[in-house]
Amino acid sequence: MSRLTGCRAWIETKTEVSIVDDFREWVSDNLRYILLGLAIILVIVLAVFAVRFIGKIDKNDKQKDSESQSQAVVLDTETQGESETASALVENDPAILEIVQKYYAAEGSKDIEALKEIVESLDEKDQQAIENNNVLESYNNISVYSKDGLEEGSYVVYVCYDGKLTGLDTLVPSLSGLYVRTREDGSLYIADWEDDAAVKEYFEKQNAEPDVKALVERVTAACEAAEESDPELKAYMDSLEVPDTETVIPNTSDVDVEVNKLVQAKEACNIRSDSREDADILGTLEAGDTITRLRKLDNGWSEVRLSDGSGYIRSDLLTEEVTKTNE
């Protein structure tokens, strides 16, 4: 058994040696072909690796370019967003809301001393107009929408409030504009701007902005809804919608009657800056006071002479039958 095993092992060993010798001889005879084949295989492998490597680099570059473009788009979008919202209306800025609330509270209560601390200037004419204002009882539910003004620390302010009219229960949604500036101590005040051409032009530009137009439309719609809900309010508001001062050229026969005629107040009445019930009050007449009428208008008002110009009084409050002269 062990002999057979040994013989078999020898035969296998001899066979393996023979095979090895034959293989070596074959390798020797074909070495150059083998090396050439290996070289070709190596070139192919290197080429495939290079293609894959270059493709990977190109893909990464494209991905980076795509990410860079995406970042650029995001940055550009953010920049555009900042640009578009830079002049957007700011709702209820605390400091602006506080000064506006103080202003309307003082005006509603006719607190002249408080107003003097809030507004840039308040002359006697303004004081008289405030004291004689019997149209609005109070300003309710005040909110403010502001934009930066022309100079640093100034603001264009749109004030929304519900006005309580004398004798009417329904509140009237209203909108007004103020120009707010900052004092050296940092406090805010209501500035005079109606005679400032630059500020007026700036206001007009802001009024043309979409967000301001939307605000105006919203308040207008709310006001119209209030009118529709209250016939008395609607009738009153309709009575205010009269044309601006319209002059009637008198006939020759009427000149002495309608023009530069001394007239007398039938009862206490207001002298307004224009021929409208909501125009500013310039002064008042007591029953029996006389005044010179410059002309009679076709909208139910009369223009009267004042020491510093002229004003307007409802014609039905005046009479040409002067009983005494105390002008």
C-alpha positions as CSV (number, residue, x, y, z in Angstrom):
1,M,0.0,0.0,0.0
2,S,2.7,2.4,0.9
3,R,4.7,1.2,-2.1
4,L,1.9,1.9,-4.5
5,T,1.5,5.2,-2.9
6,G,5.2,5.9,-3.3
7,C,5.2,4.9,-7.0
8,R,2.2,7.1,-7.7
9,A,3.8,10.0,-6.0
10,W,7.0,9.5,-8.1
11,I,5.0,9.3,-11.4
12,E,3.1,12.5,-10.5
13,T,6.4,14.3,-9.6
14,K,8.0,13.2,-12.8
15,T,5.0,14.3,-14.8
16,E,5.0,17.7,-13.1
17,V,8.8,18.1,-13.8
18,S,8.2,17.3,-17.4
19,I,5.4,19.7,-17.7
20,V,7.4,22.5,-16.0
21,D,10.3,21.9,-18.4
22,D,8.0,22.0,-21.4
23,F,6.4,25.2,-20.2
24,R,9.8,26.8,-19.7
25,E,10.8,25.9,-23.1
26,W,7.6,27.3,-24.6
27,V,8.0,30.5,-22.6
28,S,11.6,30.9,-23.8
29,D,10.5,30.4,-27.4
30,N,7.5,32.8,-27.2
31,L,8.8,35.4,-24.6
32,R,8.8,38.3,-27.0
33,Y,5.2,37.6,-28.0
34,I,4.2,37.3,-24.4
35,L,5.8,40.6,-23.5
36,L,4.2,42.3,-26.4
37,G,0.8,41.0,-25.4
38,L,1.4,42.1,-21.8
39,A,2.4,45.5,-23.1
40,I,-0.8,45.8,-25.1
41,I,-2.9,44.7,-22.2
42,L,-1.2,47.2,-20.0
43,V,-1.8,50.0,-22.5
44,I,-5.4,49.1,-22.7
45,V,-5.8,49.0,-18.9
46,L,-4.1,52.3,-18.6
47,A,-6.3,53.8,-21.3
48,V,-9.5,52.6,-19.7
49,F,-8.3,53.9,-16.3
50,A,-7.4,57.3,-17.8
51,V,-10.8,57.6,-19.6
52,R,-12.6,56.7,-16.3
53,F,-10.4,59.2,-14.4
54,I,-10.9,62.0,-16.8
55,G,-14.6,61.3,-17.0
56,K,-14.8,61.5,-13.2
57,I,-12.9,64.8,-13.1
58,D,-15.2,66.2,-15.8
59,K,-18.3,65.1,-14.0
60,N,-17.0,66.7,-10.8
61,D,-16.2,69.9,-12.6
62,K,-19.6,70.0,-14.1
63,Q,-21.2,69.3,-10.7
64,K,-19.1,72.1,-9.2
65,D,-20.1,74.4,-12.1
66,S,-23.7,73.5,-11.6
67,E,-23.4,74.1,-7.8
68,S,-21.7,77.4,-8.5
69,Q,-24.4,78.4,-10.9
70,S,-27.0,77.4,-8.4
71,Q,-25.3,79.4,-5.7
72,A,-25.1,82.3,-8.1
73,V,-28.8,82.1,-8.9
74,V,-29.6,81.9,-5.2
75,L,-27.4,84.9,-4.5
76,D,-28.9,86.8,-7.4
77,T,-32.4,85.9,-6.2
78,E,-31.5,87.1,-2.7
79,T,-30.1,90.3,-4.1
80,Q,-33.1,90.9,-6.2
81,G,-35.4,90.1,-3.2
82,E,-33.5,92.6,-1.1
83,S,-33.7,95.2,-3.8
84,E,-37.4,94.7,-4.3
85,T,-38.2,94.8,-0.6
86,A,-35.8,97.7,0.3
87,S,-38.5,100.3,-0.2
88,A,-41.4,98.2,0.9
89,L,-43.9,99.5,3.4
90,V,-43.0,98.7,7.0
91,E,-46.1,98.1,9.1
92,N,-46.5,99.6,12.5
93,D,-42.9,100.5,13.2
94,P,-43.0,101.0,17.1
95,A,-41.4,104.4,17.2
96,I,-43.4,105.8,14.3
97,L,-46.7,104.3,15.6
98,E,-46.1,105.9,19.0
99,I,-45.6,109.4,17.7
100,V,-48.5,109.2,15.3
101,Q,-50.8,107.9,18.0
102,K,-49.8,110.8,20.2
103,Y,-50.4,113.2,17.4
104,Y,-53.9,112.1,16.6
105,A,-54.8,111.7,20.3
106,A,-53.7,115.4,20.8
107,E,-55.6,116.5,17.7
108,G,-58.7,114.6,18.7
109,S,-58.7,116.1,22.2
110,K,-57.6,119.5,20.8
111,D,-54.6,119.5,23.1
112,I,-52.6,122.4,21.6
113,E,-49.8,122.2,24.1
114,A,-49.2,118.5,23.4
115,L,-49.4,119.2,19.6
116,K,-46.7,121.8,19.9
117,E,-44.3,119.2,21.2
118,I,-45.1,116.8,18.4
119,V,-45.3,118.9,15.3
120,E,-42.6,121.0,13.7
121,S,-44.6,124.2,13.9
122,L,-48.1,125.3,14.9
123,D,-49.2,128.8,14.2
124,E,-52.4,130.6,15.3
125,K,-54.2,129.7,12.1
126,D,-53.5,126.0,12.6
127,Q,-54.5,126.2,16.2
128,Q,-57.8,127.8,15.3
129,A,-58.5,125.3,12.6
130,I,-58.0,122.4,15.2
131,E,-60.1,124.1,17.8
132,N,-62.9,124.7,15.4
133,N,-62.9,121.2,13.9
134,N,-66.2,119.7,14.8
135,V,-66.4,117.1,12.0
136,L,-64.2,114.4,13.5
137,E,-64.7,113.4,17.1
138,S,-61.9,110.8,17.4
139,Y,-59.4,108.7,15.5
140,N,-59.6,105.0,16.2
141,N,-57.7,101.8,15.4
142,I,-54.6,103.7,14.2
143,S,-52.0,101.8,12.2
144,V,-49.0,103.1,10.2
145,Y,-47.2,102.1,7.1
146,S,-43.8,103.7,6.5
147,K,-41.0,104.1,4.0
148,D,-37.7,105.8,4.2
149,G,-37.8,109.5,3.4
150,L,-35.5,111.7,1.4
151,E,-32.9,112.2,4.2
152,E,-31.6,110.0,6.9
153,G,-33.9,109.6,9.8
154,S,-37.0,110.8,7.8
155,Y,-40.0,108.7,6.9
156,V,-43.0,108.8,4.5
157,V,-45.9,107.6,6.7
158,Y,-49.3,106.5,5.6
159,V,-51.8,106.5,8.5
160,C,-54.8,104.3,8.5
161,Y,-57.6,105.0,11.0
162,D,-61.3,104.7,11.6
163,G,-62.7,108.2,12.0
164,K,-65.7,108.9,14.2
165,L,-67.8,111.6,12.6
166,T,-70.0,113.8,14.7
167,G,-73.6,112.6,14.8
168,L,-72.8,109.3,13.0
169,D,-72.2,105.9,14.6
170,T,-70.4,104.1,11.7
171,L,-66.7,104.6,11.7
172,V,-65.1,105.7,8.4
173,P,-61.9,103.9,7.3
174,S,-59.5,106.7,6.3
175,L,-56.0,107.2,5.0
176,S,-53.7,110.2,5.4
177,G,-50.0,111.0,4.8
178,L,-47.5,112.4,7.2
179,Y,-43.8,113.2,6.9
180,V,-41.8,112.3,10.0
181,R,-38.3,113.5,10.8
182,T,-35.8,112.8,13.6
183,R,-34.5,115.4,16.0
184,E,-30.9,115.6,17.2
185,D,-31.9,113.8,20.4
186,G,-33.3,110.9,18.4
187,S,-37.0,111.7,19.0
188,L,-39.4,111.8,16.1
189,Y,-41.7,114.7,15.2
190,I,-44.3,115.5,12.5
191,A,-42.7,117.7,9.9
192,D,-44.1,120.4,7.7
193,W,-43.8,119.3,4.1
194,E,-46.7,120.6,2.0
195,D,-44.6,123.6,1.0
196,D,-41.5,121.5,0.3
197,A,-41.4,120.7,-3.4
198,A,-38.8,117.9,-3.1
199,V,-40.8,116.1,-0.4
200,K,-44.0,116.5,-2.3
201,E,-42.4,115.0,-5.4
202,Y,-41.0,112.2,-3.3
203,F,-44.4,111.5,-1.9
204,E,-45.9,111.4,-5.4
205,K,-43.3,108.8,-6.4
206,Q,-44.1,106.7,-3.3
207,N,-47.8,107.0,-4.1
208,A,-47.2,105.4,-7.5
209,E,-45.6,102.3,-5.9
210,P,-47.6,99.0,-6.1
211,D,-47.7,98.5,-2.3
212,V,-49.0,102.0,-1.7
213,K,-51.6,101.7,-4.4
214,A,-52.7,98.4,-2.9
215,L,-53.0,100.1,0.5
216,V,-55.1,102.9,-1.0
217,E,-57.4,100.4,-2.7
218,R,-57.9,98.5,0.5
219,V,-58.8,101.5,2.5
220,T,-61.1,102.8,-0.3
221,A,-62.9,99.5,-0.4
222,A,-63.3,99.5,3.4
223,C,-64.7,103.0,3.2
224,E,-67.2,102.1,0.5
225,A,-68.3,99.1,2.5
226,A,-68.9,101.3,5.5
227,E,-70.9,103.7,3.4
228,E,-73.1,100.9,2.0
229,S,-73.8,99.7,5.4
230,D,-75.0,103.1,6.7
231,P,-77.3,105.2,4.5
232,E,-76.8,108.2,6.7
233,L,-73.0,108.0,6.3
234,K,-73.3,107.5,2.6
235,A,-75.5,110.6,2.3
236,Y,-73.1,112.6,4.3
237,M,-70.1,111.4,2.3
238,D,-71.9,112.1,-1.0
239,S,-72.5,115.7,0.2
240,L,-68.7,116.2,0.5
241,E,-68.1,115.1,-3.0
242,V,-68.6,118.6,-4.6
243,P,-66.3,120.0,-7.2
244,D,-63.5,122.4,-6.3
245,T,-64.2,126.1,-6.2
246,E,-66.1,127.0,-9.3
247,T,-66.5,130.6,-10.3
248,V,-69.7,131.9,-11.8
249,I,-69.2,135.0,-14.0
250,P,-72.1,137.3,-12.9
251,N,-74.4,139.0,-15.3
252,T,-74.0,142.8,-15.5
253,S,-77.3,143.4,-13.7
254,D,-76.1,141.2,-10.9
255,V,-72.7,142.6,-10.3
256,D,-73.7,144.9,-7.4
257,V,-75.6,142.0,-5.8
258,E,-73.3,139.0,-6.2
259,V,-69.9,140.6,-6.1
260,N,-68.2,142.5,-3.3
261,K,-71.4,142.5,-1.3
262,L,-71.6,142.9,2.4
263,V,-73.4,139.9,3.9
264,Q,-74.3,138.8,7.4
265,A,-74.1,135.4,9.1
266,K,-77.5,134.0,10.0
267,E,-75.9,131.7,12.6
268,A,-72.5,130.7,13.8
269,C,-70.6,129.2,10.9
270,N,-67.1,128.2,9.8
271,I,-64.9,129.9,7.2
272,R,-63.1,127.1,5.3
273,S,-60.1,127.1,3.0
274,D,-62.1,125.7,0.1
275,S,-65.8,125.2,-0.9
276,R,-66.1,121.8,0.8
277,E,-67.3,120.6,4.2
278,D,-64.1,118.8,4.9
279,A,-61.8,121.7,4.0
280,D,-59.6,123.2,6.7
281,I,-61.3,125.8,9.0
282,L,-59.7,129.2,8.7
283,G,-62.0,131.0,11.1
284,T,-65.5,131.4,12.3
285,L,-68.4,133.9,12.3
286,E,-70.9,134.4,15.1
287,A,-74.6,135.0,14.3
288,G,-74.9,138.6,13.2
289,D,-71.3,139.1,12.1
290,T,-70.8,140.7,8.7
291,I,-68.3,140.0,6.1
292,T,-67.6,141.0,2.4
293,R,-68.6,138.4,-0.1
294,L,-66.3,138.4,-3.1
295,R,-68.4,136.2,-5.3
296,K,-71.1,133.6,-5.2
297,L,-70.3,130.1,-6.5
298,D,-72.6,127.7,-8.3
299,N,-71.9,124.9,-5.9
300,G,-73.7,126.5,-2.9
301,W,-70.7,128.3,-1.4
302,S,-69.6,132.0,-1.2
303,E,-66.1,133.2,-1.3
304,V,-65.5,135.9,1.4
305,R,-62.7,138.3,2.1
306,L,-60.3,137.7,4.9
307,S,-57.4,140.0,6.2
308,D,-54.8,137.7,4.7
309,G,-56.7,136.4,1.6
310,S,-60.1,134.7,1.2
311,G,-62.2,131.8,2.5
312,Y,-65.5,130.1,1.9
313,I,-68.8,129.9,3.7
314,R,-71.9,128.0,2.7
315,S,-74.2,130.5,1.0
316,D,-77.3,129.4,2.9
317,L,-75.7,130.5,6.1
318,L,-75.4,134.1,4.8
319,T,-77.9,136.8,4.2
320,E,-77.8,140.1,2.3
321,E,-80.2,141.7,4.7
322,V,-77.7,143.2,6.9
323,T,-79.2,144.5,10.2
324,K,-76.0,145.7,11.8
325,T,-72.4,146.3,10.8
326,N,-69.7,145.0,13.0
327,E,-67.1,143.9,10.5
